[in-house]
């Protein structure tokens, strides 16, 4: 008897689409750039990177764990852009 070769088909949904990955990166940039800044009566500011904390939670619960390092790097770059770009919520105390 001749043996027939069977080819394994990749699972549907095992790979992430490029458009989905790009959308996730855009969302990480938007979320990572968010800061919460408290301004006291004396004029000093206390900035908190709330977008970074929320973004880390999203990265930890991501289904595809292959790109975690890339997503964390995007969050850190977005955090710096948001700090110097004055993006986020301002609260005067």
N, CA, C and O of each residue as an XYZ file, in Angstrom:
372
protein
N       0.817     -1.169      0.000
C       0.000      0.000      0.000
C       0.871      1.247      0.000
O       1.884      1.325      0.695
N       0.463      2.178     -0.768
C       1.190      3.446     -0.816
C       0.655      4.377      0.268
O      -0.549      4.477      0.504
N       1.597      5.049      0.911
C       1.192      6.020      1.942
C       0.890      7.355      1.290
O       1.600      7.807      0.392
N      -0.147      7.954      1.749
C      -0.483      9.274      1.232
C       0.012     10.325      2.211
O      -0.066     10.161      3.429
N       0.513     11.387      1.655
C       0.990     12.483      2.499
C      -0.193     13.342      2.914
O      -1.057     13.684      2.106
N      -0.207     13.667      4.147
C      -1.228     14.582      4.639
C      -0.542     15.876      5.031
O       0.464     15.880      5.740
N      -1.089     16.938      4.570
C      -0.537     18.238      4.930
C      -1.406     18.835      6.025
O      -2.635     18.782      5.985
N      -0.727     19.394      6.984
C      -1.461     20.026      8.084
C      -1.837     21.441      7.683
O      -0.998     22.228      7.244
N      -3.070     21.733      7.837
C      -3.554     23.069      7.532
C      -3.381     23.945      8.768
O      -3.631     23.489      9.884
N      -2.955     25.198      8.585
C      -2.859     26.083      9.750
C      -4.250     26.380     10.290
O      -5.225     26.465      9.543
N      -4.314     26.530     11.571
C      -5.598     26.810     12.200
C      -6.099     28.181     11.776
O      -5.342     29.148     11.687
N      -7.385     28.231     11.521
C      -7.974     29.520     11.176
C      -7.976     30.389     12.424
O      -8.449     29.967     13.480
N      -7.459     31.576     12.305
C      -7.405     32.468     13.453
C      -6.124     32.340     14.251
O      -5.975     33.010     15.273
N      -5.193     31.499     13.817
C      -3.944     31.343     14.553
C      -3.002     32.506     14.300
O      -2.157     32.805     15.143
N      -3.127     33.162     13.169
C      -2.278     34.299     12.850
C      -3.110     35.576     12.886
O      -4.284     35.599     12.518
N      -2.459     36.621     13.339
C      -3.133     37.908     13.422
C      -2.961     38.655     12.106
O      -1.871     38.661     11.533
N      -4.011     39.272     11.633
C      -3.934     40.037     10.396
C      -3.079     41.277     10.596
O      -2.974     41.791     11.709
N      -2.464     41.760      9.512
C      -1.640     42.961      9.591
C      -2.471     44.181      9.971
O      -2.011     45.034     10.730
N      -3.674     44.268      9.455
C      -4.526     45.412      9.774
C      -4.920     45.418     11.244
O      -5.022     46.483     11.853
N      -5.139     44.248     11.816
C      -5.460     44.161     13.234
C      -4.274     44.585     14.085
O      -4.440     45.302     15.071
N      -3.082     44.147     13.710
C      -1.879     44.526     14.444
C      -1.638     46.029     14.357
O      -1.276     46.655     15.353
N      -1.835     46.617     13.170
C      -1.652     48.051     13.007
C      -2.668     48.828     13.835
O      -2.316     49.835     14.450
N      -3.917     48.381     13.860
C      -4.945     49.035     14.659
C      -4.598     48.981     16.145
O      -4.789     49.955     16.873
N      -4.086     47.830     16.587
C      -3.675     47.713     17.982
C      -2.543     48.678     18.309
O      -2.538     49.280     19.383
N      -1.591     48.832     17.409
C      -0.489     49.766     17.649
C      -0.985     51.207     17.726
O      -0.517     51.980     18.562
N      -1.921     51.568     16.865
C      -2.487     52.922     16.907
C      -3.214     53.147     18.230
O      -3.090     54.211     18.836
N      -3.966     52.152     18.675
C      -4.676     52.282     19.945
C      -3.697     52.373     21.120
O      -3.943     53.116     22.070
N      -2.588     51.623     21.064
C      -1.593     51.718     22.127
C      -0.928     53.091     22.154
O      -0.587     53.590     23.226
N      -0.740     53.706     20.988
C      -0.171     55.062     20.953
C      -1.143     56.054     21.575
O      -0.738     56.916     22.354
N      -2.411     55.938     21.238
C      -3.414     56.862     21.782
C      -3.558     56.670     23.292
O      -3.592     57.647     24.040
N      -3.641     55.432     23.737
C      -3.800     55.164     25.168
C      -2.536     55.518     25.934
O      -2.614     56.116     27.008
N      -1.374     55.161     25.403
C      -0.122     55.401     26.106
C       0.225     56.860     26.266
O       0.998     57.207     27.159
N      -0.320     57.730     25.430
C      -0.002     59.153     25.490
C      -0.825     59.898     26.540
O      -0.601     61.089     26.759
N      -1.762     59.230     27.183
C      -2.638     59.901     28.140
C      -1.959     60.068     29.503
O      -1.413     59.115     30.060
N      -2.004     61.281     30.022
C      -1.442     61.603     31.330
C      -2.514     62.268     32.170
O      -3.408     62.930     31.644
N      -2.420     62.088     33.468
C      -3.270     62.794     34.416
C      -2.362     63.746     35.182
O      -1.467     63.313     35.907
N      -2.598     65.045     35.016
C      -1.731     66.051     35.640
C      -2.509     66.820     36.692
O      -3.549     67.414     36.407
N      -1.993     66.798     37.901
C      -2.551     67.569     38.996
C      -1.730     68.841     39.137
O      -0.505     68.780     39.236
N      -2.393     69.992     39.147
C      -1.719     71.265     39.337
C      -2.173     71.841     40.674
O      -3.367     72.029     40.908
N      -1.212     72.116     41.542
C      -1.535     72.668     42.860
C      -1.660     74.185     42.769
O      -1.381     74.780     41.728
N      -2.081     74.800     43.865
C      -2.258     76.259     43.902
C      -0.925     76.982     43.745
O      -0.894     78.113     43.260
N       0.169     76.353     44.144
C       1.481     76.987     44.008
C       2.021     76.910     42.579
O       3.038     77.535     42.277
N       1.370     76.167     41.706
C       1.766     76.082     40.311
C       2.568     74.841     39.949
O       2.918     74.655     38.784
N       2.866     73.990     40.921
C       3.624     72.774     40.615
C       2.694     71.700     40.053
O       1.515     71.632     40.398
N       3.252     70.871     39.186
C       2.478     69.809     38.553
C       2.956     68.447     39.025
O       4.146     68.226     39.247
N       1.989     67.532     39.173
C       2.292     66.140     39.492
C       1.695     65.290     38.372
O       0.496     65.014     38.376
N       2.532     64.872     37.406
C       2.001     64.064     36.293
C       1.999     62.571     36.624
O       2.949     62.053     37.212
N       0.922     61.889     36.240
C       0.800     60.439     36.392
C       0.489     59.822     35.037
O      -0.460     60.242     34.375
N       1.267     58.835     34.613
C       1.027     58.223     33.291
C      -0.064     57.159     33.337
O       0.231     55.965     33.299
N      -1.319     57.586     33.418
C      -2.412     56.612     33.525
C      -2.562     55.780     32.253
O      -2.986     54.626     32.312
N      -2.219     56.361     31.106
C      -2.304     55.619     29.851
C      -1.349     54.441     29.817
O      -1.661     53.390     29.256
N      -0.177     54.624     30.426
C       0.791     53.528     30.485
C       0.242     52.382     31.324
O       0.371     51.219     30.942
N      -0.362     52.692     32.449
C      -0.902     51.645     33.316
C      -2.051     50.901     32.644
O      -2.135     49.676     32.729
N      -2.926     51.631     31.982
C      -4.044     50.995     31.280
C      -3.525     50.164     30.101
O      -4.009     49.060     29.851
N      -2.545     50.701     29.389
C      -1.962     49.977     28.256
C      -1.271     48.695     28.680
O      -1.353     47.687     27.979
N      -0.586     48.719     29.824
C       0.065     47.498     30.328
C      -0.981     46.439     30.650
O      -0.763     45.253     30.402
N      -2.105     46.857     31.196
C      -3.182     45.889     31.455
C      -3.683     45.263     30.154
O      -3.934     44.059     30.098
N      -3.826     46.076     29.115
C      -4.257     45.547     27.815
C      -3.225     44.589     27.234
O      -3.584     43.555     26.671
N      -1.946     44.927     27.368
C      -0.891     44.068     26.820
C      -0.852     42.736     27.554
O      -0.640     41.697     26.930
N      -1.053     42.749     28.866
C      -1.007     41.516     29.645
C      -2.141     40.566     29.287
O      -1.983     39.350     29.401
N      -3.291     41.102     28.854
C      -4.438     40.252     28.534
C      -4.617     40.049     27.038
O      -5.698     39.662     26.593
N      -3.580     40.301     26.261
C      -3.659     40.145     24.819
C      -3.636     38.662     24.456
O      -2.933     37.872     25.087
N      -4.401     38.295     23.449
C      -4.483     36.896     23.034
C      -3.189     36.433     22.372
O      -2.728     35.318     22.615
N      -2.600     37.292     21.531
C      -1.358     36.963     20.840
C      -0.188     37.499     21.659
O       0.049     38.707     21.676
N       0.530     36.638     22.324
C       1.622     37.055     23.198
C       2.954     37.172     22.456
O       3.990     37.400     23.080
N       2.935     37.021     21.161
C       4.165     37.069     20.382
C       4.713     38.487     20.332
O       5.928     38.676     20.390
N       3.858     39.471     20.228
C       4.270     40.845     19.997
C       4.271     41.688     21.269
O       4.173     42.912     21.184
N       4.375     41.081     22.421
C       4.296     41.815     23.675
C       5.423     42.841     23.804
O       5.191     43.952     24.281
N       6.632     42.486     23.389
C       7.764     43.415     23.508
C       7.571     44.632     22.609
O       7.895     45.755     22.998
N       7.054     44.412     21.430
C       6.805     45.523     20.520
C       5.733     46.440     21.086
O       5.865     47.662     21.025
N       4.689     45.869     21.627
C       3.603     46.668     22.175
C       4.056     47.460     23.396
O       3.639     48.604     23.576
N       4.894     46.876     24.228
C       5.420     47.602     25.384
C       6.320     48.756     24.931
O       6.283     49.834     25.523
N       7.122     48.542     23.894
C       7.979     49.611     23.382
C       7.142     50.755     22.805
O       7.474     51.926     22.992
N       6.067     50.419     22.111
C       5.177     51.447     21.566
C       4.535     52.234     22.698
O       4.399     53.454     22.601
N       4.140     51.558     23.764
C       3.561     52.256     24.914
C       4.556     53.224     25.540
O       4.186     54.343     25.894
N       5.805     52.813     25.682
C       6.808     53.685     26.287
C       7.099     54.908     25.421
O       7.241     56.015     25.939
N       7.186     54.715     24.117
C       7.416     55.851     23.216
C       6.218     56.795     23.242
O       6.390     58.014     23.254
N       5.017     56.246     23.250
C       3.812     57.074     23.311
C       3.737     57.827     24.630
O       3.259     58.960     24.670
N       4.207     57.208     25.710
C       4.207     57.880     27.003
C       5.106     59.120     26.962
O       4.735     60.175     27.476
N       6.279     58.993     26.354
C       7.184     60.139     26.246
C       6.607     61.226     25.340
O       6.741     62.414     25.633
N       5.973     60.827     24.254
C       5.340     61.805     23.366
C       4.223     62.536     24.104
O       4.083     63.751     23.968
N       3.440     61.814     24.872
C       2.360     62.430     25.624
C       2.857     63.349     26.729
O       2.201     64.339     27.052
N       4.003     63.034     27.310
C       4.551     63.881     28.375
C       4.997     65.220     27.814
O       4.685     66.268     28.379
N       5.722     65.191     26.712
C       6.218     66.433     26.128
C       5.165     67.145     25.286
O       5.262     68.352     25.065
N       4.186     66.429     24.827
C       3.130     67.029     24.015
C       1.964     67.540     24.830
O       1.009     68.077     24.269
N       2.019     67.386     26.140
C       0.951     67.849     27.038
C      -0.406     67.263     26.660
O      -1.383     67.992     26.484
N      -0.454     65.936     26.537
C      -1.685     65.233     26.197
C      -2.246     64.607     27.463
O      -1.508     64.002     28.240
N      -3.537     64.749     27.671
C      -4.148     64.080     28.819
C      -5.158     64.971     29.534
O      -5.707     65.908     28.954
N      -5.387     64.659     30.798
C      -6.371     65.350     31.616
C      -5.629     66.238     32.612
O      -4.680     65.798     33.262
N      -6.067     67.488     32.726
C      -5.469     68.426     33.664
C      -6.456     68.699     34.791
O      -7.618     69.020     34.540
N      -5.991     68.570     36.046
C      -6.823     68.790     37.214
C      -6.162     69.876     38.059
O      -5.003     69.742     38.451
N      -6.890     70.937     38.336
C      -6.379     71.994     39.199
C      -6.896     71.804     40.606
O      -8.101     71.688     40.825
N      -5.976     71.772     41.562
C      -6.360     71.611     42.970
C      -6.277     72.914     43.707
O      -6.564     72.966     44.903
